[in-house]
Amino acid sequence: MIAGAILEDDGQELKVYYGASDTCICLGTAKVNELMQFCTIGEH
């Protein structure tokens, strides 16, 4: 379950916060251009 997401001020990195259990929140990061490429044409 995604708890929230923040696009950094430079617009280059997305931070995604998600729940891991009842007491933990995790953070995943992705470069926006790589994420968009993956979503539109798949992983290479």
TAWONOR-V174818 format. One record per backbone hydrogen bond with DSSP energy under -1.0 kcal/mol. NH is the residue of the N-H (numbers start at 1). CO is the residue of the C=O. If there is no record, write none. Layout:
{{NH CO} {NH CO}}
This chain:
{{3 17} {4 17} {6 15} {8 13} {11 8} {14 30} {15 6} {16 28} {17 4} {18 26} {19 1} {20 24} {26 18} {28 16} {30 14} {32 12} {35 31} {36 32} {37 33} {38 34} {39 35} {40 36} {41 37} {42 38}}
